[in-house]
């Protein structure tokens, strides 16, 4: 079974609220015959679109191919949260890499956030960019941990856009009976993820990138030039950028061993109108402290967009709405019977350490993936870093790639059941409040 087509119709976006409200973009043609380029980018999500755009702006001739549509994968389906720093907290990065390296990674994470905001402004991308992301805690221990983390960012990293919230202050923002406090990051933001991806595609095409949709890469010959073969054509290029994330499959086995696809799910309720204030009194996004994270925000038409639940096989559950309604009803019991208008799933890539995997697969082949739920900023930035590395400035790329990324244990046959066991354990801890 193939993840690219297991849950979706070839050439069509999923039936999500994002698809229903996206600014339409005319389809790009499929690749037929031979093309020659300076760089071939495989994958038209945030990573690939950003890489292609920045390469074209630097004067490179770029071909961008995707097996489905631009923004089809996680880039067009995610929770739309543009977070600060890295997916891994700064305290954990200090333990993993030392304080100096952690500081450099914090700066790169903030560069990523700034890059997204700048691209939206420069290219006039209408994606409802709005400041504010809150982290919610369901236990006293998690409240203390989040408050300690806010203090760390303020004191050691000089980050002043974050504030600790006690139970009363958090309830004034999000009146859920499940939460006991948290933190609010006004330097972070949320947006319409598919419109952001489509806006990047327009900008890339305007910059001269040749984009081909429904053109799946099936092999790469690592020569000079390299040759990327698709089902109906081929691209010869001096450099190749792999931007496939959870859909990489067999194109680069060394990457696939370290980046595992998992599925996550989102629902959109009916418009809540004035009752939306019982969910969020301020227009901020929320993610909670559970290991299997719940995340949510209000759409611009006052729907609750709620993400929750994960699966590790190829197929999405038969009833996605029921899968997500369960955690939503824990956070908002009064919505247990609310009408759900849209329900969709998506495939993302995770790593063992939840830190993205950037690597030189070959002297002229670069890869970035495994954003582990922090991809809006990090994936967009990774594309820029790969473009810079191809131009000879590899500092940022090398800083990110220096963090060791172990392969998942068990190889292809056992890593999924091992991950299921681990995630089941953590989910049980969430339910028991450990």
FIMILO-107212 format. One line per 5 residues: number of its first residue (from 1); for each residue x, y, z of C-alpha. Coordinates in nm, 3 decimals. Layout:
NUM = X/Y/Z | ...
***
This chain:
1 = 0.000/0.000/0.000 | 0.128/0.346/-0.093 | 0.088/0.639/0.149 | 0.065/0.881/-0.143 | -0.261/0.726/-0.258
6 = -0.383/0.510/0.034 | -0.622/0.773/0.174 | -0.660/1.026/-0.106 | -0.781/1.053/-0.462 | -0.498/1.108/-0.707
11 = -0.470/1.474/-0.803 | -0.730/1.599/-0.553 | -0.691/1.784/-0.225 | -0.856/1.624/0.079 | -1.211/1.732/0.170
16 = -1.093/1.965/0.447 | -1.208/2.305/0.565 | -0.878/2.434/0.428 | -0.959/2.303/0.080 | -1.309/2.448/0.097
21 = -1.180/2.796/0.185 | -0.853/2.807/-0.012 | -0.776/3.071/-0.272 | -0.790/2.865/-0.593 | -0.469/2.797/-0.784
26 = -0.476/2.660/-1.136 | -0.328/2.313/-1.165 | 0.025/2.279/-1.299 | 0.097/2.031/-1.581 | 0.250/1.688/-1.538
31 = 0.609/1.626/-1.638 | 0.644/1.467/-1.980 | 0.976/1.394/-2.144 | 1.315/1.533/-2.044 | 1.397/1.854/-1.857
36 = 1.734/2.008/-1.768 | 1.776/2.233/-1.463 | 2.033/2.361/-1.219 | 1.828/2.213/-0.934 | 1.549/1.957/-0.919
41 = 1.332/1.986/-0.608 | 1.119/1.683/-0.520 | 0.813/1.766/-0.311 | 0.597/2.079/-0.325 | 0.521/2.135/0.040
46 = 0.667/2.416/0.248 | 1.022/2.278/0.225 | 1.025/2.230/-0.149 | 0.835/2.548/-0.232 | 1.064/2.756/-0.012
51 = 1.378/2.594/-0.155 | 1.257/2.646/-0.511 | 1.156/3.007/-0.447 | 1.486/3.101/-0.282 | 1.692/2.920/-0.546
56 = 1.507/3.096/-0.828 | 1.549/3.432/-0.659 | 1.924/3.359/-0.645 | 1.929/3.305/-1.022 | 1.908/2.925/-1.038
61 = 1.703/2.739/-1.298 | 1.468/2.519/-1.094 | 1.231/2.233/-1.171 | 0.990/2.141/-0.889 | 0.797/1.814/-0.909
66 = 0.529/1.666/-0.684 | 0.349/1.333/-0.694 | 0.018/1.501/-0.615 | -0.060/1.877/-0.593 | 0.133/2.167/-0.442
71 = 0.057/2.180/-0.070 | -0.117/1.843/-0.090 | 0.055/1.679/0.208 | 0.106/1.797/0.565 | 0.172/2.153/0.446
76 = -0.191/2.191/0.341 | -0.352/1.993/0.622 | -0.181/2.087/0.951 | -0.298/2.282/1.254 | -0.160/2.608/1.117
81 = 0.056/2.692/1.421 | 0.376/2.888/1.366 | 0.571/2.813/1.682 | 0.878/2.971/1.838 | 1.221/2.810/1.848
86 = 1.251/2.442/1.761 | 1.014/2.148/1.813 | 1.244/2.038/2.095 | 1.250/2.274/2.393 | 1.560/2.475/2.469
91 = 1.619/2.295/2.798 | 1.626/1.962/2.613 | 1.849/2.105/2.339 | 2.095/2.227/2.602 | 2.118/1.872/2.733
96 = 2.144/1.725/2.383 | 2.395/1.964/2.229 | 2.527/2.205/2.493 | 2.430/2.562/2.569 | 2.614/2.727/2.279
101 = 2.463/2.497/2.017 | 2.119/2.536/2.177 | 2.151/2.913/2.155 | 2.239/2.887/1.785 | 1.939/2.660/1.728
106 = 1.711/2.905/1.910 | 1.825/3.182/1.678 | 1.761/2.961/1.374 | 1.414/2.881/1.506 | 1.337/3.248/1.546
111 = 1.475/3.310/1.195 | 1.226/3.050/1.070 | 0.935/3.230/1.232 | 1.049/3.565/1.093 | 1.094/3.412/0.746
116 = 0.733/3.293/0.732 | 0.605/3.633/0.837 | 0.829/3.806/0.582 | 0.726/3.578/0.295 | 0.359/3.637/0.372
121 = 0.412/4.014/0.368 | 0.641/4.026/0.063 | 0.419/3.806/-0.154 | 0.086/3.932/-0.022 | -0.030/3.586/0.082
126 = -0.383/3.598/0.223 | -0.362/3.326/0.489 | -0.511/3.498/0.797 | -0.181/3.526/0.984 | -0.270/3.605/1.346
131 = -0.037/3.637/1.650 | -0.065/3.419/1.958 | -0.016/3.054/2.056 | -0.092/2.926/2.406 | 0.036/2.607/2.566
136 = -0.214/2.448/2.803 | -0.142/2.221/3.099 | -0.381/1.960/3.241 | -0.189/1.893/3.563 | -0.019/2.098/3.832
141 = 0.314/1.941/3.739 | 0.273/2.044/3.375 | 0.179/2.399/3.480 | 0.499/2.423/3.680 | 0.704/2.284/3.390
146 = 0.556/2.533/3.143 | 0.610/2.825/3.381 | 0.971/2.717/3.434 | 1.019/2.700/3.059 | 0.878/3.049/3.008
151 = 1.120/3.177/3.272 | 1.409/3.003/3.093 | 1.322/3.170/2.763 | 1.285/3.508/2.930 | 1.600/3.495/3.144
156 = 1.848/3.299/2.933 | 1.729/3.376/2.580 | 1.590/3.726/2.628 | 1.254/3.626/2.484 | 0.997/3.876/2.610
161 = 0.693/3.769/2.405 | 0.603/3.485/2.640 | 0.407/3.501/2.967 | 0.311/3.249/3.236 | -0.061/3.215/3.308
166 = -0.220/3.075/3.623 | -0.549/2.888/3.614 | -0.763/3.202/3.626 | -0.565/3.385/3.358 | -0.566/3.083/3.129
171 = -0.940/3.030/3.176 | -0.993/3.391/3.070 | -0.847/3.291/2.732 | -0.961/2.928/2.707 | -1.242/2.832/2.948
176 = -1.185/2.457/2.931 | -1.235/2.258/3.253 | -0.944/2.037/3.149 | -0.672/2.302/3.182 | -0.510/2.441/3.497
181 = -0.282/2.707/3.351 | -0.016/2.747/3.087 | 0.183/3.000/2.889 | 0.100/3.245/2.612 | 0.347/3.318/2.332
186 = 0.250/3.630/2.138 | 0.557/3.601/1.916 | 0.416/3.279/1.774 | 0.120/3.285/1.536 | -0.139/3.082/1.346
191 = -0.251/3.084/0.984 | -0.441/2.907/0.704 | -0.176/2.648/0.608 | -0.300/2.558/0.260 | -0.331/2.921/0.155
196 = 0.024/2.978/0.277 | 0.147/2.687/0.063 | -0.048/2.802/-0.241 | 0.089/3.153/-0.193 | 0.444/3.016/-0.191
201 = 0.365/2.824/-0.511 | 0.245/3.141/-0.683 | 0.557/3.325/-0.573 | 0.782/3.042/-0.693 | 0.610/3.025/-1.032
206 = 0.635/3.403/-1.067 | 1.008/3.374/-0.992 | 1.050/3.132/-1.282 | 1.027/2.791/-1.116 | 0.892/2.524/-1.350
211 = 0.636/2.335/-1.140 | 0.504/1.994/-1.240 | 0.223/1.825/-1.048 | 0.116/1.458/-1.050 | 0.474/1.373/-1.141
216 = 0.601/1.120/-0.892 | 0.975/1.069/-0.858 | 1.050/0.697/-0.875 | 1.431/0.697/-0.870 | 1.739/0.916/-0.843
221 = 2.067/0.843/-1.019 | 2.339/1.010/-0.810 | 2.560/1.120/-1.093 | 2.692/1.454/-1.212 | 2.444/1.568/-1.317
226 = 2.194/1.368/-1.116 | 1.890/1.225/-1.292 | 1.547/1.217/-1.130 | 1.310/0.981/-1.307 | 0.934/1.011/-1.288
231 = 0.659/0.791/-1.426 | 0.650/0.990/-1.751 | 0.976/1.182/-1.773 | 1.308/1.273/-1.619 | 1.498/1.575/-1.491
236 = 1.876/1.614/-1.518 | 2.011/1.857/-1.259 | 2.334/1.960/-1.095 | 2.168/1.943/-0.753 | 1.866/1.762/-0.606
241 = 1.662/1.870/-0.306 | 1.456/1.604/-0.127 | 1.151/1.764/0.033 | 0.916/1.467/0.067 | 0.890/1.436/0.447
246 = 0.655/1.150/0.539 | 0.613/1.049/0.175 | 0.982/0.988/0.096 | 0.946/0.608/0.078 | 1.241/0.440/-0.099
251 = 1.395/0.745/-0.267 | 1.657/0.775/0.011 | 1.671/0.474/0.245 | 1.918/0.643/0.481 | 1.661/0.919/0.540
256 = 1.359/0.689/0.559 | 1.531/0.493/0.837 | 1.532/0.810/1.050 | 1.203/0.973/0.949 | 0.884/0.781/1.014
261 = 0.543/0.872/0.873 | 0.252/0.896/1.117 | -0.103/1.016/1.067 | -0.282/1.294/1.252 | -0.641/1.413/1.228
266 = -0.839/1.739/1.241 | -1.206/1.829/1.246 | -1.390/2.153/1.179 | -1.717/2.207/1.361 | -2.012/2.397/1.233
271 = -1.979/2.776/1.286 | -2.020/2.846/1.657 | -2.119/3.211/1.633 | -2.131/3.388/1.970 | -2.076/3.053/2.144
276 = -1.719/3.054/2.014 | -1.626/3.256/2.323 | -1.689/2.944/2.532 | -1.399/2.785/2.343 | -1.158/3.075/2.302
281 = -1.215/3.426/2.427 | -0.911/3.549/2.231 | -0.807/3.466/1.876 | -0.506/3.253/1.966 | -0.415/2.894/1.887
286 = -0.369/2.637/2.163 | -0.162/2.321/2.203 | -0.165/2.120/2.523 | 0.100/1.940/2.725 | -0.008/1.584/2.649
291 = 0.240/1.356/2.476 | -0.021/1.294/2.206 | -0.091/1.663/2.165 | -0.435/1.819/2.125 | -0.426/2.145/1.931
296 = -0.699/2.383/1.828 | -0.799/2.732/1.724 | -1.096/2.919/1.583 | -1.125/2.972/1.211 | -1.206/3.314/1.071
301 = -1.568/3.196/1.031 | -1.584/3.092/1.400 | -1.553/2.717/1.363 | -1.347/2.517/1.609 | -1.057/2.352/1.424
306 = -0.949/2.073/1.659 | -0.665/1.828/1.602 | -0.613/1.512/1.800 | -0.542/1.143/1.775 | -0.270/0.963/1.582
311 = -0.235/0.640/1.386 | 0.071/0.458/1.260 | -0.050/0.235/0.977 | -0.114/0.332/0.619 | -0.491/0.375/0.639
316 = -0.679/0.655/0.811 | -0.962/0.545/1.045 | -1.298/0.489/0.881 | -1.460/0.759/1.097 | -1.213/1.044/1.147
321 = -1.481/1.265/1.304 | -1.545/1.011/1.579 | -1.171/0.967/1.636 | -1.121/1.338/1.699 | -1.452/1.402/1.874
326 = -1.328/1.188/2.165 | -1.036/1.413/2.274 | -1.233/1.727/2.181 | -1.509/1.619/2.423 | -1.253/1.589/2.703
331 = -1.129/1.943/2.645 | -1.474/2.089/2.572 | -1.747/1.867/2.721 | -2.020/2.105/2.610 | -1.928/2.033/2.245
336 = -1.964/1.655/2.263 | -2.270/1.668/2.034 | -2.171/1.961/1.813 | -2.210/1.911/1.438 | -1.885/1.840/1.257
341 = -1.876/1.972/0.901 | -1.526/1.860/0.796 | -1.291/1.582/0.909 | -0.956/1.499/0.749 | -0.626/1.329/0.809
346 = -0.270/1.398/0.709 | 0.068/1.227/0.709 | 0.366/1.393/0.872 | 0.722/1.283/0.943 | 0.866/1.236/1.291
351 = 1.213/1.149/1.419 | 1.324/0.965/1.732 | 1.434/1.289/1.902 | 1.159/1.505/1.748 | 1.431/1.723/1.593
356 = 1.425/1.763/1.212 | 1.666/1.557/1.006 | 1.874/1.760/0.762 | 2.136/1.563/0.572 | 2.362/1.549/0.270
361 = 2.247/1.226/0.108 | 2.511/1.263/-0.162 | 2.752/1.546/-0.255 | 2.483/1.702/-0.475 | 2.169/1.574/-0.295
366 = 2.031/1.750/0.014 | 1.737/1.639/0.227 | 1.525/1.797/0.502 | 1.232/1.628/0.677 | 1.102/1.495/1.009
371 = 0.961/1.821/1.147 | 0.755/1.630/1.405 | 0.464/1.873/1.415 | 0.665/2.197/1.400 | 0.679/2.230/1.025
376 = 0.515/2.561/0.938 | 0.826/2.756/1.030 | 1.095/2.489/1.035 | 1.009/2.336/0.698 | 0.992/2.675/0.529
381 = 1.327/2.767/0.682 | 1.482/2.432/0.589 | 1.404/2.505/0.226 | 1.585/2.836/0.251 | 1.881/2.673/0.430
386 = 1.916/2.414/0.152 | 1.902/2.688/-0.111 | 2.180/2.871/0.071 | 2.385/2.552/0.106 | 2.365/2.493/-0.269
391 = 2.492/2.849/-0.317 | 2.789/2.773/-0.089 | 2.663/2.909/0.244 | 2.606/2.596/0.450 | 2.629/2.744/0.801
396 = 2.264/2.718/0.897 | 2.216/2.382/0.725 | 2.526/2.242/0.896 | 2.416/2.368/1.238 | 2.083/2.189/1.201
401 = 2.234/1.872/1.056 | 2.492/1.845/1.335 | 2.229/1.715/1.580 | 2.257/1.334/1.565 | 1.941/1.162/1.441
406 = 1.928/0.790/1.524 | 1.746/0.542/1.307 | 1.424/0.398/1.443 | 1.488/0.060/1.603 | 1.370/-0.260/1.443
411 = 1.409/-0.164/1.079 | 1.113/-0.142/0.846 | 0.937/-0.450/0.985 | 0.939/-0.364/1.355 | 0.959/0.012/1.392
416 = 0.583/0.068/1.354 | 0.477/-0.185/1.622 | 0.752/-0.057/1.854 | 0.630/0.299/1.809 | 0.270/0.191/1.870
421 = 0.374/0.032/2.200 | 0.560/0.346/2.307 | 0.278/0.581/2.209 | 0.021/0.361/2.382 | 0.225/0.386/2.703
426 = 0.246/0.764/2.684 | -0.123/0.793/2.599 | -0.202/0.589/2.910 | 0.015/0.821/3.118 | -0.180/1.117/2.978
431 = -0.512/0.957/3.078 | -0.389/0.872/3.428 | -0.236/1.218/3.481 | 0.121/1.094/3.543
***
